[in-house]
Amino acid sequence: MSKTHGFDTLQIHAGATPDPTTGARNTPIYQTTGYVFRDADHAAALFNLQEVGYIYSRLTNPTIAVLQERIATLEGGVGAVCCSSGHAAQIMALFPLMSPGMNVVASTRLYGGTVTQFGQTIKRFGWSVKFVDFDDTDAVKAAIDDNTRAVFCESIANPGGYITDLDAISAISNAAGVPLIVDNTSATPYLCRPFEHGAALVVHSTTKYLTGNGTVMGGCVVDSGNFDWSASDKFPSLSAPEPAYHGLTFHETFGPMAFTFHGIAIGLRDLGMTMNPQAAHYTLCGIETLSLRMQRHVENAVKVAKWLEADPRVEYVTYAGLESSPYFDRVEKICPRGAGGLFTFAVKGGYDACVKMIDSVEIFSHVANLGDTRSLIIHSASTTHRQLTEDQQRASGAAPEVVRVSIGIESAEDLIADLDQALTKATA
């Protein structure tokens, strides 16, 4: 499948061919743990990374391989590694780059679980994080030091829907010789292609928009193939001999695919954050309608956001697709097909009014997820961002008076009517 085909074609066909044995048109679910080797030499070549193939489904699986190629193709990358969740993908992305004493510079506008993972959990690996407002490029530049090994942000930030100036941030990270990792979950490659804006790596929670139906967990790390891992001694996992493979050097041996091969041969081998082949199948099915769904998500989000902005019971709306948004000018440059379906709004009456509203919706589902065909709503300060201080909540866009919505593909008029009646009850 040529990468020159249009997005709508690639989302259906990339990585997949009819099954050579049965002719099955859909990618089969290869529900197997192991694979029979042709002979002893074949097995040895696979284990020595001298030949590409299937060994054990913790490492590689044919169903997952199709998904990896499809996501990599849609993102414009050279390879991808799928794993068990979006959180797993973040660790998988950092694992080849970090070592004790090293740090990552991250945006303050991140999903609350990511703030906790970076701010607390990775300390146990001896890693640290510096949270910075990525709208302040001077602060980003100042935060990078000799021990920085990655810069991390979201293309469309959860929960507020803020759009990151990826060109400005990548210019800073590339000048410092460290990769920019972009979480593209909220945008998907249909709305944003971070590699075209200088990113080195992309991560996804495939649980969200890529699958699109709230059925399975998954994550993915996509490699641009453009970062020079041997330009300095900062990334020995990729540029120095690997003892576990008899001194093989990943970057020297695999070139642009070095990060991808390391993710499989080391990351999945030792961390074991493996995706389930059935989950890969569901996600492949979901991706086939990605462009159609994203168009409707954006169309509905614009209608709902404009209605909310005009409602006197609402303090403000953060949707970047509104002309009043300070991020409106970035939409055309970073997300030319629209600002996504995720944003927040502040309810007059504060925390208590938000809780009453959540309890009053009928079509919206009170769910700790996003990117579903169904419209979802949550009060981030009391749920997904509950572990953060109020200052951290406000910095990430999840203030106590704020409600997050993930706009689905239902009738926009029905969604507005549901919010209207819920706001009436919440602010009575």
N, C-alpha and C positions, 0 to 999 in steps of 0.2 A: 504494500500500500504506500503510494508516494505521499510524502509529506506536503506536496504542493496542492493536494486536494483541499477543498473547502472544509471548514470546521464541521459543518453538518454531516459531511461524508465521513470524516475521520472519526467522529464520535461514535459512529456505528461500526466502522470497518477496521480501524487501526489495530494492528496486532493480531487480528483474527483471520483464520481461513477455515473452510469446511474441514471437519474431522477426516483425516486421511483414511481411516479404517471404515467408518460408518457413513460418511458423507453428511453427518449432522451439521446443520447450518449454524445453530447457536453453539457457543463454546461449552463443551461438556464440563461438568463438575468432576474433577479428578480427585475423588475422595479416597486417597491412598497415602500411606506414610512413606513407603519405600518404592524403589524402582530396580528392576533386574538389570544388572550390568551385562554387556555382551560377553566379556571375559575379564580376566584379572588385569590385563593391560589397560582395558577401558576404565575399569574402576580406579586404577592408580592414576591415570591421566586426569580423571575428574577431581580426585582428591588433591592433586598437585596443581590444580587450576591451569592445566595445560590444554584442557578441552572443556567446552561449555556443554552442560547437560544436567540431568536430574539425578540426585543422590538420595535425598531424604527431604521430606516436605517441610521440615523446619527451615531449610535453606531455599529450596526451589520447588515449584509446583506448576504444572502447565496452565492451569486456570489462572493462577495468580500472575504468571508470566505474561499472559495476554493483557491483563489489567495494567500491569506495570508498563508495557509498551504503549498501551493506549493513552494513559495519563502523560507519559513522557512525550508522546507525539503531540498531544493537545497543548502541552506547556512549551513545546519547542525545545525540549531537552534531549540529551543523548541516552539517558537511562533513568530508571526509577527502581526503588525498593519499597514494596508494600509491607505493612506491618499491622499490628493488632489494634491500634488506635491512634488518634492524633497526638496524644501525649507521648505514646511510644515513638512516633515519628520525630518528635522534637528531641528526645534523647538520642535516637538513632542518628540524627543530623549532627548533634554536638559531639557524639562519642569519638569519632576519628580526629576531631580537632582539639579537644580539651585534654588537660592533664592537671594534677593537683597544683594549685596556685594560680591557674589561669582564670580569666574572666570573660564574660560576654556582655556587651553593651546592648541593652534592650529598651524598647519603647515603653513608656509608662502606660500607653493605651494598648493593653492586651487583655485577652480573656482572663478572668479572675483565676482560673485553674492554672494558667500558664504563669501568672504572677507568683502564685504559691509554689509551683514546681521550680521556677527559677530562683525565687527569693528564699526558699526554705530547703526543699528536697535536695537540690544539686549541691548544697553545702556538704552533704555526706560523701560526695565524691571528691571534695577538696576544691570544687569549682565555686566561682562567685559571679554575681551579676551587678551591673550598674544600670539602674533605671533612669532614663533621661527622656525629657520631652522632645520628641523627634521633630517638632515644628521649630525647635531652636537648634539649628544646624551647628552653630558655634559650640553649643553644649555637647552635642554628639561628638564633634571633633575633639573637644577637650577631654572627653571621657575615655577615649581610646588611648591605651598605654602599651608598654612593651609586652604586657601579659595578656592583652586582649587577643582572643582567637576567633571571635565572630561578632557580627552585628545582627540583631534580630528585630523584626517588626512584622506587623500584619498589613497587607495591602489595603483591605477595608477592615478597620479595627472593630472588634467585638468588645463592648456592646454598642458603641455610639455610632458606628458607621462612618467614622472619620477616615479620610483617604490620605495615605502617606505619600509624600513626594519621593518616590523611589529613585528618581534620577539624582536628586540632591544627596540622598543618603548613600547610594551606591558610589557616587563620586568620592565621598569621604572614605568609605570602607576600602574601596579599591586603591586609593592613594596611600592608605595605611597598610596595604598588603594583607587584609583579612577579608573573608567572604561575607557578603550580605545574605542572610537567610530570611526569606519572606514566607510567612504563613499566608497562603492564598485561599484559605478555606472559604471565607465569606464572599470572595469575588469569583472564584473558579477561573480557569483559563479562558472561559468565554468572555468574561468582562475585563480581565486583566492578565497580561503576560509579563510577569516580573523579569524574565530573562532579557526582554527587550529594553528593560530599564536598568540593566547592569547588575541584577542579582546573580549570585553564584549558585544558590540552592533554593528550592521551594519545598515547603512542607504542606501537607493537607491532612485535615481530619476528613477522610472519605465518608465518614458517618453522616456528614451534613449534605451539602448541595449535590455532590457528585453522585451519591446514592439517591438522595432526594425523597425517600419514602419512610425514613425513620425505622428501618428494619434491622440493620446490622452495623457493628462497629468496624472501624478500619482507619488506617493511616497510610501515608505515602511520603517518601522523600524523593525529590526529583533533582537530577544533576544536570546543570547547564553544559558541563564539559568544557567551560571556558576559563576556569580558574587554574592558575599555575601553582600547583601544590609544591613545586620544587624551587620556587623563586627565592625562598628563604628556608631557614631551619625551624620554622614555627610549627610545621606539621609533619613530624617524623613518622607518624602512623602511615602516611601516604608517600613520603619522600625518602624514608630510610629503610634498610633491610628489615623484613618481618621474620622474626625467629620461628614463628609457627609454620612458615612455608619455606624453610631452608634458605632464608636470606632473600627471598623474592622482594623486590621493591614495587609497590603497587603502581605508582605514577610512571615509573620507567617502563614497566611491563604492559600496562593497560592504557596509558595515555589519557585521553579525555574521559574514558570509562573508569578511571581509577577509583573515584569515590563510590560509584555504584558497585563495583566488584568488592571493595572493602566492606560495604554495607551488608553484602550477602555472606562473604567468606569469613568475616570477623564479627560484624554486628549481629546478624541473625544467628550465626553459629554459637556465639557466646552469650548474647543477651536473650535470645529465644523469643523475641516479640513477634511471633509469626502470625500472619493473617490466615484465617480459616478459608479454604477454597470455596465453601458455600457462600461466605461473605463476599468473596471476590466475584462470584457469579451474580449475586444481587446487585453489586455495584456496577458491573458491566451492563446489566440491564438498565440501571438507572441512567448511566452516562449516555445511552442512546437517545435520550430525550432532553439532554442537558440544555441545549440552546433554546429549545421551545419553552422549557420551564423558566429559565433565567429571564427570557423576554417578558413572560407574564409576571414573574416576581417583581421586576423593575417597573412594569406598567402599573401594577397594583400599588406598589410602594409609593410611587409619585402621587397617585390619587389620594391615598390614605394620609400621607404626610402633609399634603396641601390642606386637606380638610382639618386635620389636627391643628396645624399652624394657625388656622383662622378661628379655632374654637376658643372662647374666652375662659374655659375651664382648664386650658393647657398653658403652661408658662412658656415653654419653648420646645422645639423639635430639632433633633440633631441630624436629620437626613441630608446627606451631601448633595442630593439631587434638587434641593430647594435653592432658589436664587439667593435667599437670605443666608445660606450657609457659608462660612469662611472657606470651606473646602470645595465650593461649587466650581471654581476655575480649574481645579485639579481633575474633575471628572473627565473632561474631554481628553486630557493628556494621559492620565493613568488608567481610567476605566471608560473608554470611549463609547461603549455600548450601554452605559448606565451605572448608577451608583449602588446597585444591589438591592436586596430586600430587607436589610437589617438596619434598625435605628432605634433610638430611644426618644421618649418625650417626658417632660416633667409635668406632674399633675399638681394643680393648685390644691393645697391641703396637705402636702408632704407625705411622709411615710405612711400614715394611717389611711389617707385617701388612696394611695397606691395599693395597699393591701385589700381595701374594700373593692377596688376596681377589679383586681385579679380574681376575687371571689365572685364577681358579678358577670363575667363574660360568659357567653353561651356558644359562640362559634369558635372563637380563639381557645386553644388548649393551653392550660397552665403546665408547661413542660420545660425541663432543663435541657433543651436541644435547640437547634436552629437548622434552617435549610430544608425543611420538610415541605411537601406539597400543601400541608395544612398550615394555617396561620397559628403561630405560637406566641405566647406572652409570658413574661416572668418579671418578678421584682428582683433585680440582680443583687441589691444590697442585703437582702435577707436570704439569698440562696447562693447563686454561683460566685458572688463576691463577698460572701458573709465572713470569710476568714481574714479579710483585709481591714485595716483601720479606715476610719471615715475619710482621712486625707488620701489614702491610697484609692479608696472607692471613687472619690471625686476626680483624682488624677486619671483614673482609667475610664471615666465616663459613666460610672455606676453609682451616682449619688443617691442618698436615701429617698429623695423625692422623684426618682426617675424609674420609669417602666421601660423594659426592652421588648420590642416586637420583632418577630420574624414573619414577614408578610408572605402568605402562601399564594396559591393560584386559584382561589375561590373567586366568586363575584366580588369585585371591589365595593359595590353598593351594599352588599350584605355585611362585609367587614366593617364598613363605616357605621352602619346601623347598630351593629353589635357594640362597637366602642362607644357610640352615642348613649345607648341605654346603660352601659356599665359606668360611664362617667357621670351620668345623672344620679345613679345610686351612690357613687363614691363621694360626690360633692354636695349631696342634698343637705 
